[in-house]
Structures are given as structure tokens and as C-alpha cells.
Amino acid sequence: MSISTTTTTNTESLPVVIAGPMLRHCDEQHFTLWFVSAKPLSDLSLILLGADLSRALNHDEVNCIKLGSHAYQYLINVTAEALLPAETTIHYQLYDAEFGDLFTTVSALGYGECNTPNFIIKPNITDILHGSCRQPHHHSDDALVAADTRLQGFNSASERPSLLMLSGDQVYVDDVAGPMLYAIGQVIRLLGLPNEVFRGASMTASEDISYQPADLYQRHRQLLPKTQYPAKTALHDWYVNHAIFTSSSAGNHLVSVSEVLALYLLTWSPELWLQITIPREVEGLSAEHLIRWQQEWDSLLVFKAGLTKVRRLMAHLPTYMIFDDHDVTDDWNLTAKWEAVAYGNAFSKRIIGNALIGYTLFQGLGNDPQRMLAHLATPLANYFEQLSAKTQDALIDTLLKYEQWHYTLATSPKLVVLDTRTRRWRSESNLAKPSGLMDWEAMMEFQHELVGQDKVIIVSPAPMYGVKVIETVQRIATMCGASLLVDAENWMAHPGTANTLLSIFMHRKTPQQFVILSGDVHYSFAYEIGIRFRHGGPQIYQITCSGLKNQFPEKLLSYFDKLNAWLYGYYSPLNFFTKRKRMTVRGCKPNGAKDKRLINHSGIGMVSFADNGAPSKIAVLHSDMTETLFIPPKHDKFILS
């Protein structure tokens, strides 16, 4: 038995479009479309029905990167002062000189009787979908499939949310299932993705990597680079000669750029799954790993079945993204000491850089194409047109120095998306302590985006206001030298970042309505936050939804939920010993839950907004199509936060 009944690897059987189409940055001035084709295209022309546009695309509007012998990534970016009308359904078609209408052969791409994909521009955000943490082999169902099912039930495009915001861990480069890695090997060969030469590794080139089942689940021992620095801590054995990459599931950690490219293609599109075969029964694995393989195989079978609906969702909703750690590797840039070791090793630097190349191509460019292409188009072209270690290292160096991953959307409320991974406020007292999620300069740029706004939506991958008892556990672990062991990164972990953030919220010139959308933590919750001893605003809402296809250990989260209510309830004096002592934090109660505030069920967040920018509805659509509504706290009675 196999995941696919198709066994051919003949490239002639590949469809023209092997991934996408996916709508990216779209507003009244911009139309951005991403897809990957198996063949080079020529003389592309675009039709936007409802926007009075039908013309050939010029060279500047088509960015093409040859990813492999049979893989070409296209980013269509059309701009004009009054390009797209607001609140109007717009159908899009893309024509090639040889293949005609490219998307007519993409199966199940339309809703209802409409065969062409369409979208609607909503400059005033009334509804938004948001989520993070989508792990293909997790046992839970995919909430993006549920989101598509919900859109399918709408009577018209006007009922759709304004956009889809994915706030981190869209892929797990460090935690890959065995059957997925086996599939990645087949996709690399099928598409002719590039080989690369390694330095400081146990093998000389990526073409030497084996994808046979017997060789999987071993990379943390046999391939990934090791640390050598001493650690004055009770966890000495954990730190010394431990893999630089600290993921607890690094047995199949991706290393080559081709592996990263193949992972993205398999994560977002069903087409390549039809071209490969993955057996459920394999030889060469230990009994433990065989059980794990079969469990992952079962989960991937369900994941693959939903990809047609995921593709349709992203073809109809403008989609925006920002990275978190697993898009590159677990604990990415968590401490200054981690950075020194990881970037000081040629092989680990290459692994990190390869993940960033994948993020740039499949996520970053579509967020702000004009700005990013202006800086990155040349080094990207240099590498993919002249495949060599020199051009690859040059591209990686450029990406590691790049500081414009963050972006804003000119919507109402204004949407500000933060980069909390690459501009860190490093600890000066101890390099092994967690770095602040943003340094002083980044925080000042963030504040500049807020000044003069009366309402704003902030996208922060990690919650700005997290569960205090969990943050306390992380602080204790940090004091014991185990910050990497417990993923001890939160906004309050670094005093400089924490105090600057809280000062921004209390500044008189910043907005009166803040809505913070976050993910990362693998559970969902909502807080209402105010400032003590101040009448009026600002009013702050922390809304966290995680994960799309991931969950927190159930029993452990239940304990944390109860402990947080006991120790840091609204009236608890312990709140005055925290960095946010000048803030009041009240938890929103999930409907149907007596004392719970934390929801542990994979889902996608749904937020509706009132005219003043405050959320009028906070909910989670779960992967099984059930819905959790967060009820605002009643301020006239005792509320546990």
C-alpha cells in the first residue's frame, strides 16, 4: 500500500502548474500572484475581470526563477495607482503563448459553479483569518482545510475575510516525518533540483544523501554539526557535543536547499504527491522507527488529501506570511551564544541559509514584492543561474544581513507585521540568556509605524502577553542554564525589550486600539489588557491562535491553565511583581468552558472588527469544523486571567 497509486517518475506526466496559484500582496494598487510551473513559460498575459485589465505582462512584472530542470517559480507583480477596485469580485486568468489559460487544468480550483479563481479587495478590514504552526505529520487535522470548507459555504465573495495571515512555522524544516523526507528525495530527482557542495560536513555534496528508509531518523547523530563549547551548568552533558540544532526532533532535519524547496512544494500543493509513491511497509528500520514511520504515513495520507482545498483557499484570499523559528530551525537566534556557534560553523550556517532561501522564495517575496525584489532579485538570480558554492554563500550572506523582513499593509486598521527573529536584542550580562525579540532600533521603527494611528493590528509570532505561569517556568529554567531546553523566548524575557514594549503601549501618541495577533505556542487564548490607574485607552487585545495543525501536550496544558488562574488571576498580588505590573490582564472565557482559558485544539483564528478597530468577535474555527467563541470578561465580577 502507498500514499500514491501513481508510480511513474516520467517528467512528461507533470502538469504545467505544479504548485499554486496563490494570491499574495493584493490591494487597490497591487496584484501579486505566485505559482510554480514544470516548464518555462513565455509571453504571459493577464486578464482581471472586474478590474478592466487585459494585457500582456512586461518583463518587470514577471519574476521567474529556475528552481530546477523542471521547476520554475513565477511571481507576478502588477502595480498601478488605481489598479483594482475595492469591494468588487475580481476574476483572474493568466495566459501563456504555448499552454493557454494556465489555471483551467488545475483541479477543483473554483467555488461552486465558478471555474476561475477570484478575490475581493477589502481595504477596511472587517474580518481576518490568522494562524500558525502547520506540521504535516501531526495527528490533528488541517485547519486550512476547515477554512476552505467555510469559504465554500459563502454565497458570495463579499462574505469572505479580508485576508489570511500566517504568523509563523508554515513549514517545519527541523522536524520532518520519515515518509516526507523519503518523498522529498523523489521530488528532488523528479524536478532536477540543484546539487550543492558542503563544507565541514560528513559528506561532500547533497547528491550523496541517501533517502532510503534505513538511513532516516539518524541525522542528529550522523550528519548535523556538533557543539564543542563547555557549559557551566547541571546540563553540561546536554550542551557539550550536542547537535548545534537544538530541536528535539532533528533526526530528519533538512540540510540542502533542494530539500527545503521540495518540502515547500509538498506542503502547499497536491500535484507532486500524484507523481511519487511512498510505501507504508518498509525494511531497514528499527521496531521503534517502523511504528513511527507508519504513524507518520497515516497522518500524511490525511494531510495530502486536504491539499486541493488548501490550494483553493490560497487562490481566493490574499495571503501574507512571516517566519518563526521552525521555518528555519528550532530556537533560531534564541541566544547570542547559539548564534555564535551556529554561524561560526560553515555547515550549520549553510543549513540556516538554505532555509532562509526557501523562506524568501516561497513566503517572503510575496509579502512586499517591490521592496524585497529591489534588494534580493540580483543575488537570487546569481545563484540559481550560476549554481556554485560561491554564489550560494553570497546569497546566504545577503539574506543573513537583510533587515527588511517586516512589513505593513495600508489597510484600516493598519496592519503591522513584525520580524521577531533576525533583529534581536542580545543579552549583555550572559550570552546564554535569551535575547530580546527585537532590538532598540527595531523597536523604534515599530513605534514610528504606530504614531498617528488611532487603531492598529499587530502581528507578532510570539504573544506579547503570554501565559504568565509558563513565562515564569521559562525564567526559572533560564536561571538554571536551560533556556534552550524550554524554548525560553518571550517578550518579557529580556528587560530591555520588555520595558521598551510596555512603554510603547503606554505612550500617549500611540493608538487607542491595539489588536495583537499571535501564534507559536500550540494553544489558543484571548486577553483584554488595559493600563492601571488610567481612565480611557489604550485598549489592548492579545489574540493567540495556534496551531493550524499542531497541539500542546493536553495534560500539561491543563495544569498550566489552572496554575495560571491560581497564581496570576486578575486580583492576585503576584501580578505586581511582574514586568507588566502596570497592566491589567483579563482572560476571555471560551464558550462552554467553565474555568478554562486555554484551548488546545488545532484551528484557525477568526476575528471580526468594529469600526473603532476593537474586535467584535474572537473565535477559533477548529479543524473538525467546530467553533470556539471567546467571551469578553465581565468587569463587575471576579475574573481569572
KOLSELO-326574 format. One record per residue (C-alpha): x, y, z; residue number from 1. Coordinates in nm, 2 decimals. Example, Ala and Ser with C-alpha at 12.3 -4.5 7.8 and 13.67 -1.06 7.14 Angstrom:
KOLSELO-326574
      X      Y      Z resi
   1.23  -0.45   0.78    1
   1.37  -0.11   0.71    2
//
This chain:
KOLSELO-326574
      X      Y      Z resi
   0.00   0.00   0.00    1
   0.13   0.35  -0.08    2
   0.02   0.71  -0.05    3
   0.00   0.75  -0.42    4
  -0.11   0.49  -0.67    5
   0.10   0.66  -0.94    6
   0.45   0.52  -0.97    7
   0.58   0.70  -1.28    8
   0.86   0.95  -1.25    9
   0.84   1.05  -1.62   10
   0.86   1.43  -1.62   11
   0.63   1.43  -1.93   12
   0.34   1.34  -1.70   13
   0.39   1.65  -1.49   14
   0.12   1.91  -1.53   15
   0.22   2.26  -1.63   16
   0.13   2.41  -1.29   17
   0.28   2.21  -1.01   18
   0.21   2.45  -0.72   19
  -0.03   2.74  -0.68   20
  -0.18   2.97  -0.78   21
  -0.16   3.16  -0.46   22
  -0.27   3.52  -0.41   23
  -0.01   3.73  -0.22   24
   0.01   4.10  -0.17   25
  -0.31   4.24  -0.32   26
  -0.47   4.58  -0.26   27
  -0.60   4.87  -0.47   28
  -0.25   4.94  -0.61   29
  -0.10   4.58  -0.63   30
  -0.18   4.24  -0.77   31
   0.07   3.97  -0.67   32
   0.03   3.60  -0.78   33
   0.27   3.31  -0.70   34
   0.29   2.97  -0.87   35
   0.54   2.71  -0.99   36
   0.54   2.55  -1.33   37
   0.71   2.24  -1.46   38
   0.80   2.41  -1.79   39
   0.93   2.76  -1.88   40
   0.65   3.00  -1.99   41
   0.66   3.28  -2.24   42
   0.46   3.59  -2.35   43
   0.24   3.58  -2.04   44
  -0.08   3.79  -2.04   45
  -0.31   3.87  -1.75   46
  -0.69   3.92  -1.75   47
  -0.86   4.07  -1.44   48
  -1.23   4.05  -1.50   49
  -1.39   4.32  -1.28   50
  -1.09   4.54  -1.29   51
  -1.09   4.62  -1.66   52
  -0.74   4.48  -1.72   53
  -0.64   4.26  -2.01   54
  -0.29   4.29  -2.15   55
   0.05   4.13  -2.19   56
   0.28   4.14  -1.89   57
   0.61   4.32  -1.93   58
   0.95   4.19  -1.81   59
   0.94   4.39  -1.49   60
   0.61   4.24  -1.39   61
   0.72   3.88  -1.42   62
   0.99   3.74  -1.18   63
   1.09   3.39  -1.28   64
   1.35   3.18  -1.10   65
   1.45   2.84  -1.24   66
   1.45   2.62  -0.92   67
   1.54   2.30  -1.11   68
   1.53   2.13  -1.45   69
   1.15   2.10  -1.42   70
   1.06   2.37  -1.17   71
   1.01   2.74  -1.25   72
   0.88   2.98  -0.98   73
   0.68   3.27  -1.11   74
   0.59   3.58  -0.91   75
   0.35   3.81  -1.10   76
   0.36   4.16  -0.96   77
   0.15   4.43  -1.13   78
   0.12   4.78  -0.98   79
  -0.07   5.09  -1.07   80
  -0.22   5.39  -0.89   81
  -0.58   5.26  -0.93   82
  -0.53   4.90  -1.04   83
  -0.81   4.72  -0.85   84
  -1.15   4.84  -0.74   85
  -1.24   4.78  -0.38   86
  -1.54   4.57  -0.27   87
  -1.57   4.41  -0.62   88
  -1.53   4.05  -0.72   89
  -1.23   4.02  -0.95   90
  -1.17   3.70  -1.15   91
  -0.81   3.64  -1.27   92
  -0.68   3.44  -1.57   93
  -0.31   3.40  -1.68   94
  -0.24   3.30  -2.04   95
   0.08   3.15  -2.18   96
   0.17   3.16  -2.55   97
   0.20   2.78  -2.57   98
  -0.02   2.64  -2.29   99
  -0.31   2.89  -2.30  100
  -0.51   2.96  -1.98  101
  -0.27   2.81  -1.72  102
  -0.52   2.75  -1.44  103
  -0.81   2.58  -1.63  104
  -0.64   2.25  -1.59  105
  -0.58   2.29  -1.21  106
  -0.84   2.06  -1.05  107
  -1.11   2.19  -0.81  108
  -0.98   2.55  -0.81  109
  -1.31   2.73  -0.81  110
  -1.60   2.76  -0.57  111
  -1.94   2.64  -0.68  112
  -2.01   2.67  -1.05  113
  -1.73   2.92  -1.10  114
  -1.42   2.77  -1.26  115
  -1.20   3.07  -1.25  116
  -1.03   3.18  -0.92  117
  -1.14   3.52  -0.79  118
  -1.09   3.76  -0.50  119
  -1.21   4.08  -0.35  120
  -1.01   4.38  -0.22  121
  -1.12   4.49   0.13  122
  -0.91   4.79   0.24  123
  -1.12   4.82   0.55  124
  -1.06   4.50   0.75  125
  -1.38   4.37   0.89  126
  -1.28   4.00   0.92  127
  -0.94   3.83   0.92  128
  -0.82   3.47   0.93  129
  -0.50   3.40   1.12  130
  -0.30   3.10   1.23  131
   0.04   2.94   1.26  132
   0.22   2.61   1.32  133
   0.12   2.37   1.05  134
   0.30   2.04   1.08  135
   0.20   1.79   0.81  136
   0.26   1.47   1.02  137
   0.09   1.59   1.33  138
  -0.21   1.37   1.42  139
  -0.46   1.66   1.42  140
  -0.65   1.77   1.11  141
  -0.55   2.07   0.90  142
  -0.74   2.39   0.99  143
  -0.67   2.54   0.65  144
  -0.90   2.27   0.51  145
  -1.17   2.38   0.75  146
  -1.12   2.74   0.64  147
  -1.17   2.64   0.28  148
  -1.49   2.45   0.37  149
  -1.62   2.76   0.54  150
  -1.55   2.98   0.24  151
  -1.72   2.72   0.02  152
  -2.04   2.78   0.21  153
  -2.05   3.15   0.14  154
  -2.30   3.28  -0.11  155
  -2.07   3.55  -0.25  156
  -1.71   3.67  -0.24  157
  -1.82   3.97  -0.03  158
  -1.87   3.74   0.27  159
  -1.50   3.64   0.27  160
  -1.24   3.76   0.52  161
  -1.02   4.05   0.41  162
  -0.71   3.83   0.41  163
  -0.53   3.53   0.55  164
  -0.24   3.59   0.79  165
   0.01   3.31   0.86  166
   0.22   3.41   1.15  167
   0.50   3.15   1.16  168
   0.60   2.79   1.13  169
   0.44   2.75   0.79  170
   0.69   2.47   0.75  171
   0.90   2.27   1.00  172
   1.24   2.25   0.84  173
   1.38   2.09   1.16  174
   1.10   1.83   1.23  175
   1.03   1.63   0.91  176
   0.85   1.30   0.90  177
   1.04   1.00   0.76  178
   0.79   0.94   0.48  179
   0.80   1.31   0.40  180
   1.18   1.30   0.37  181
   1.15   0.99   0.15  182
   0.91   1.19  -0.07  183
   1.15   1.49  -0.07  184
   1.42   1.27  -0.22  185
   1.19   1.16  -0.50  186
   1.08   1.52  -0.57  187
   1.45   1.63  -0.59  188
   1.51   1.37  -0.86  189
   1.18   1.43  -1.04  190
   1.23   1.81  -1.07  191
   1.60   1.81  -1.11  192
   1.65   2.04  -0.81  193
   2.01   2.16  -0.77  194
   2.30   1.97  -0.61  195
   2.53   2.16  -0.37  196
   2.88   2.11  -0.22  197
   2.91   2.11   0.16  198
   3.20   2.23   0.38  199
   3.26   2.09   0.72  200
   3.01   1.81   0.68  201
   3.05   1.43   0.68  202
   2.96   1.42   0.31  203
   3.09   1.64   0.03  204
   2.77   1.71  -0.16  205
   2.39   1.69  -0.13  206
   2.38   1.42  -0.41  207
   2.55   1.18  -0.16  208
   2.25   1.20   0.07  209
   2.05   0.87   0.10  210
   1.67   0.88   0.13  211
   1.63   0.51   0.19  212
   1.42   0.44   0.50  213
   1.71   0.26   0.67  214
   1.91   0.59   0.66  215
   1.63   0.81   0.80  216
   1.58   0.94   1.16  217
   1.96   0.95   1.20  218
   2.07   1.30   1.10  219
   2.11   1.44   1.45  220
   2.37   1.17   1.52  221
   2.53   1.12   1.18  222
   2.50   1.45   0.98  223
   2.42   1.76   1.18  224
   2.72   1.95   1.32  225
   2.80   1.93   1.69  226
   2.88   2.18   1.96  227
   3.21   2.18   2.14  228
   3.19   2.47   2.38  229
   3.18   2.40   2.76  230
   2.89   2.49   2.97  231
   2.89   2.56   3.35  232
   2.56   2.41   3.42  233
   2.40   2.10   3.56  234
   2.30   2.02   3.20  235
   2.67   2.00   3.09  236
   2.62   1.67   2.90  237
   2.33   1.82   2.71  238
   2.53   2.12   2.59  239
   2.87   1.96   2.51  240
   2.90   1.77   2.19  241
   2.52   1.81   2.13  242
   2.39   1.89   1.79  243
   2.41   2.27   1.72  244
   2.04   2.25   1.61  245
   1.85   2.20   1.93  246
   1.53   2.06   1.80  247
   1.42   1.75   2.00  248
   1.30   1.60   1.67  249
   1.61   1.67   1.45  250
   1.65   1.32   1.32  251
   1.53   1.43   0.97  252
   1.64   1.79   0.99  253
   1.67   1.93   0.63  254
   2.02   2.04   0.52  255
   2.02   2.11   0.15  256
   1.85   2.39  -0.04  257
   1.68   2.13  -0.27  258
   1.53   1.96   0.03  259
   1.38   2.29   0.15  260
   1.24   2.36  -0.19  261
   1.08   2.02  -0.22  262
   0.93   2.05   0.13  263
   0.75   2.37   0.04  264
   0.62   2.22  -0.28  265
   0.49   1.91  -0.10  266
   0.34   2.13   0.18  267
   0.13   2.36  -0.04  268
   0.03   2.16  -0.35  269
  -0.12   1.82  -0.42  270
   0.03   1.78  -0.77  271
   0.36   1.63  -0.68  272
   0.21   1.38  -0.45  273
   0.05   1.22  -0.75  274
   0.39   1.17  -0.91  275
   0.55   0.98  -0.63  276
   0.49   0.67  -0.42  277
   0.56   0.61  -0.05  278
   0.53   0.26   0.09  279
   0.37   0.20   0.43  280
   0.57  -0.12   0.49  281
   0.94  -0.07   0.46  282
   1.26  -0.25   0.56  283
   1.57  -0.15   0.75  284
   1.41   0.05   1.03  285
   1.42  -0.04   1.40  286
   1.09  -0.16   1.55  287
   1.05   0.19   1.72  288
   1.12   0.38   1.40  289
   0.89   0.15   1.19  290
   0.60   0.23   1.42  291
   0.68   0.60   1.39  292
   0.71   0.57   1.01  293
   0.36   0.41   0.99  294
   0.20   0.66   1.22  295
   0.36   0.95   1.02  296
   0.25   0.78   0.69  297
  -0.11   0.77   0.82  298
  -0.11   1.13   0.91  299
   0.05   1.24   0.58  300
  -0.22   1.04   0.39  301
  -0.48   1.27   0.55  302
  -0.27   1.58   0.50  303
  -0.22   1.51   0.13  304
  -0.59   1.46   0.08  305
  -0.67   1.81   0.20  306
  -0.41   1.99  -0.01  307
  -0.66   2.06  -0.30  308
  -0.88   2.26  -0.06  309
  -0.58   2.44   0.09  310
  -0.47   2.54  -0.26  311
  -0.82   2.67  -0.34  312
  -0.83   2.87  -0.02  313
  -0.50   3.05  -0.10  314
  -0.61   3.11  -0.46  315
  -0.90   3.31  -0.34  316
  -0.77   3.50  -0.03  317
  -0.47   3.74  -0.03  318
  -0.22   3.56   0.19  319
   0.05   3.71   0.40  320
   0.32   3.53   0.60  321
   0.61   3.59   0.85  322
   0.86   3.34   0.97  323
   0.91   3.20   1.32  324
   1.18   2.96   1.43  325
   1.07   2.63   1.27  326
   1.07   2.79   0.93  327
   1.45   2.79   0.97  328
   1.53   2.57   1.27  329
   1.41   2.53   1.63  330
   1.54   2.81   1.87  331
   1.67   3.01   1.58  332
   1.87   3.30   1.72  333
   1.73   3.24   2.07  334
   2.06   3.33   2.25  335
   2.37   3.52   2.14  336
   2.57   3.20   2.23  337
   2.36   2.99   1.99  338
   2.42   3.25   1.72  339
   2.80   3.25   1.77  340
   2.81   2.87   1.75  341
   2.56   2.82   1.46  342
   2.70   3.09   1.24  343
   3.06   3.01   1.33  344
   3.03   2.66   1.18  345
   3.03   2.65   0.79  346
   2.79   2.36   0.76  347
   2.53   2.49   1.02  348
   2.55   2.84   0.86  349
   2.47   2.68   0.52  350
   2.18   2.48   0.66  351
   2.03   2.80   0.81  352
   2.09   2.99   0.49  353
   1.93   2.72   0.28  354
   1.61   2.75   0.50  355
   1.62   3.13   0.45  356
   1.65   3.08   0.07  357
   1.33   2.87   0.09  358
   1.15   3.12   0.30  359
   1.25   3.41   0.07  360
   1.12   3.23  -0.24  361
   0.80   3.07  -0.10  362
   0.70   3.32   0.16  363
   0.89   3.65   0.19  364
   0.89   3.78  -0.17  365
   0.51   3.78  -0.19  366
   0.46   3.99   0.13  367
   0.63   4.31  -0.01  368
   0.75   4.22  -0.36  369
   0.87   4.55  -0.48  370
   1.09   4.63  -0.18  371
   1.22   4.28  -0.15  372
   1.30   4.22  -0.52  373
   1.48   4.55  -0.53  374
   1.73   4.42  -0.27  375
   1.72   4.04  -0.34  376
   1.64   3.98  -0.71  377
   2.01   4.00  -0.82  378
   2.17   3.77  -0.56  379
   1.88   3.52  -0.61  380
   1.93   3.52  -0.99  381
   2.31   3.50  -0.95  382
   2.28   3.18  -0.75  383
   2.00   3.00  -0.95  384
   2.16   3.10  -1.28  385
   2.51   3.01  -1.18  386
   2.49   2.73  -0.93  387
   2.81   2.72  -0.73  388
   2.92   2.73  -0.37  389
   3.04   3.09  -0.42  390
   2.71   3.23  -0.54  391
   2.52   3.03  -0.28  392
   2.73   3.16   0.00  393
   2.70   3.51  -0.13  394
   2.32   3.48  -0.14  395
   2.32   3.34   0.22  396
   2.54   3.63   0.34  397
   2.30   3.87   0.18  398
   1.99   3.71   0.34  399
   2.16   3.70   0.68  400
   2.23   4.07   0.67  401
   1.89   4.16   0.53  402
   1.68   4.36   0.78  403
   1.35   4.43   0.59  404
   1.16   4.11   0.66  405
   0.89   4.31   0.85  406
   0.62   4.49   0.66  407
   0.30   4.69   0.69  408
  -0.03   4.69   0.50  409
  -0.21   5.02   0.41  410
  -0.54   4.89   0.55  411
  -0.78   5.02   0.81  412
  -0.68   4.93   1.08  413
  -0.32   4.95   0.97  414
  -0.16   4.60   0.98  415
   0.20   4.59   1.11  416
   0.38   4.26   1.08  417
   0.69   4.22   1.30  418
   1.02   4.03   1.24  419
   1.10   3.89   1.58  420
   1.38   3.65   1.47  421
   1.66   3.84   1.29  422
   1.70   4.17   1.48  423
   1.74   4.05   1.84  424
   1.84   4.25   2.15  425
   2.13   4.03   2.27  426
   2.18   3.98   2.64  427
   2.49   4.17   2.76  428
   2.51   4.01   3.11  429
   2.52   3.65   2.98  430
   2.53   3.54   2.62  431
   2.35   3.22   2.71  432
   2.04   3.41   2.83  433
   1.75   3.46   2.58  434
   1.78   3.76   2.35  435
   1.51   4.02   2.33  436
   1.28   3.95   2.04  437
   1.35   4.29   1.88  438
   1.65   4.53   1.95  439
   1.63   4.90   2.02  440
   1.64   5.02   1.66  441
   1.37   4.77   1.56  442
   1.15   4.88   1.85  443
   1.19   5.24   1.75  444
   1.09   5.16   1.39  445
   0.79   4.97   1.53  446
   0.69   5.27   1.74  447
   0.72   5.50   1.43  448
   0.47   5.29   1.25  449
   0.22   5.34   1.53  450
   0.24   5.71   1.58  451
  -0.06   5.90   1.44  452
  -0.27   5.58   1.41  453
  -0.60   5.55   1.61  454
  -0.62   5.17   1.56  455
  -0.38   4.91   1.46  456
  -0.34   4.53   1.41  457
   0.00   4.39   1.51  458
   0.12   4.05   1.40  459
   0.38   3.91   1.64  460
   0.46   3.54   1.60  461
   0.51   3.51   1.98  462
   0.24   3.65   2.20  463
   0.33   3.99   2.35  464
   0.12   3.90   2.65  465
   0.16   3.53   2.72  466
   0.05   3.29   2.99  467
   0.24   3.42   3.29  468
   0.30   3.09   3.47  469
   0.46   2.95   3.16  470
   0.68   3.25   3.13  471
   0.78   3.20   3.50  472
   0.88   2.84   3.43  473
   1.09   2.96   3.14  474
   1.26   3.22   3.36  475
   1.35   2.96   3.62  476
   1.49   2.73   3.35  477
   1.70   3.02   3.22  478
   1.84   3.08   3.57  479
   1.94   2.71   3.57  480
   2.11   2.75   3.23  481
   1.85   2.56   3.03  482
   1.69   2.84   2.82  483
   1.74   2.63   2.50  484
   1.58   2.33   2.66  485
   1.25   2.50   2.74  486
   1.23   2.74   2.44  487
   1.26   3.03   2.68  488
   1.18   3.32   2.45  489
   0.90   3.56   2.52  490
   0.86   3.93   2.51  491
   0.92   3.96   2.88  492
   1.24   3.75   2.89  493
   1.47   4.04   2.81  494
   1.44   4.35   3.03  495
   1.53   4.60   2.75  496
   1.28   4.47   2.50  497
   1.01   4.42   2.77  498
   1.04   4.77   2.91  499
   1.05   4.93   2.57  500
   0.74   4.74   2.45  501
   0.54   4.84   2.76  502
   0.65   5.20   2.72  503
   0.52   5.20   2.36  504
   0.18   5.08   2.47  505
   0.16   5.34   2.74  506
   0.28   5.63   2.52  507
   0.02   5.90   2.47  508
   0.07   5.92   2.10  509
   0.02   5.56   2.01  510
  -0.32   5.41   1.91  511
  -0.61   5.38   2.13  512
  -0.70   5.03   1.99  513
  -0.43   4.76   1.97  514
  -0.52   4.41   1.84  515
  -0.22   4.17   1.86  516
  -0.24   3.85   1.66  517
   0.00   3.57   1.75  518
   0.06   3.20   1.72  519
   0.37   2.99   1.81  520
   0.25   2.83   2.14  521
   0.03   2.55   2.01  522
  -0.28   2.66   2.20  523
  -0.53   2.94   2.17  524
  -0.64   3.22   2.41  525
  -0.76   3.58   2.42  526
  -0.68   3.86   2.67  527
  -0.81   4.20   2.72  528
  -0.54   4.44   2.85  529
  -0.56   4.78   3.00  530
  -0.34   5.03   3.19  531
  -0.39   5.05   3.57  532
  -0.48   5.38   3.72  533
  -0.56   5.54   3.38  534
  -0.90   5.64   3.25  535
  -0.96   5.57   2.89  536
  -0.73   5.39   2.65  537
  -0.54   5.24   2.51  538
  -0.73   4.91   2.49  539
  -0.52   4.62   2.40  540
  -0.63   4.27   2.28  541
  -0.39   3.98   2.27  542
  -0.54   3.71   2.04  543
  -0.34   3.39   2.00  544
  -0.44   3.10   1.77  545
  -0.21   2.80   1.74  546
  -0.17   2.57   1.57  547
  -0.32   2.51   1.23  548
  -0.20   2.15   1.25  549
  -0.03   2.11   1.59  550
  -0.13   2.10   1.96  551
   0.03   2.13   2.31  552
   0.05   1.82   2.53  553
  -0.30   1.81   2.68  554
  -0.24   1.71   3.04  555
   0.05   1.96   3.08  556
  -0.15   2.25   2.94  557
  -0.44   2.18   3.17  558
  -0.20   2.21   3.47  559
  -0.06   2.53   3.34  560
  -0.41   2.67   3.28  561
  -0.51   2.60   3.65  562
  -0.18   2.73   3.79  563
  -0.20   3.05   3.59  564
  -0.55   3.11   3.73  565
  -0.44   3.05   4.09  566
  -0.12   3.24   4.08  567
  -0.18   3.52   3.83  568
  -0.55   3.58   3.84  569
  -0.68   3.93   3.80  570
  -0.67   4.01   4.17  571
  -0.35   3.82   4.25  572
  -0.08   4.04   4.42  573
   0.18   3.84   4.23  574
   0.10   4.05   3.93  575
   0.27   4.34   4.09  576
   0.60   4.15   4.09  577
   0.59   4.11   3.71  578
   0.72   4.34   3.44  579
   0.37   4.41   3.33  580
   0.26   4.53   3.67  581
   0.11   4.85   3.53  582
  -0.11   4.65   3.31  583
  -0.44   4.47   3.38  584
  -0.48   4.14   3.20  585
  -0.82   3.96   3.19  586
  -0.88   3.64   3.01  587
  -1.16   3.59   2.77  588
  -1.37   3.28   2.85  589
  -1.41   3.01   2.58  590
  -1.78   2.93   2.54  591
  -1.87   2.60   2.70  592
  -1.56   2.61   2.93  593
  -1.62   2.65   3.30  594
  -1.28   2.76   3.42  595
  -1.05   2.71   3.12  596
  -0.89   3.00   2.94  597
  -0.65   2.80   2.71  598
  -0.79   2.60   2.42  599
  -0.59   2.30   2.30  600
  -0.74   2.21   1.96  601
  -0.59   2.27   1.62  602
  -0.77   2.56   1.45  603
  -0.76   2.89   1.26  604
  -0.84   3.22   1.42  605
  -1.13   3.43   1.31  606
  -1.15   3.79   1.42  607
  -1.42   4.04   1.33  608
  -1.36   4.42   1.38  609
  -1.59   4.70   1.48  610
  -1.55   5.05   1.32  611
  -1.33   5.17   1.61  612
  -1.08   4.88   1.55  613
  -1.18   4.68   1.85  614
  -1.26   4.31   1.79  615
  -1.64   4.25   1.78  616
  -1.59   3.87   1.76  617
  -1.30   3.65   1.86  618
  -1.33   3.28   1.76  619
  -1.14   2.97   1.65  620
  -1.26   2.75   1.37  621
  -1.13   2.41   1.46  622
  -1.01   2.15   1.21  623
  -1.32   1.94   1.28  624
  -1.54   2.24   1.19  625
  -1.64   2.31   1.55  626
  -1.60   2.66   1.67  627
  -1.49   2.82   1.99  628
  -1.60   3.17   2.08  629
  -1.41   3.38   2.33  630
  -1.64   3.57   2.55  631
  -1.52   3.91   2.68  632
  -1.47   3.93   3.06  633
  -1.74   4.09   3.27  634
  -1.57   4.36   3.46  635
  -1.81   4.37   3.75  636
  -1.72   4.02   3.89  637
  -1.41   3.82   3.98  638
  -1.23   3.71   3.66  639
  -0.94   3.47   3.64  640
  -0.68   3.58   3.38  641
//
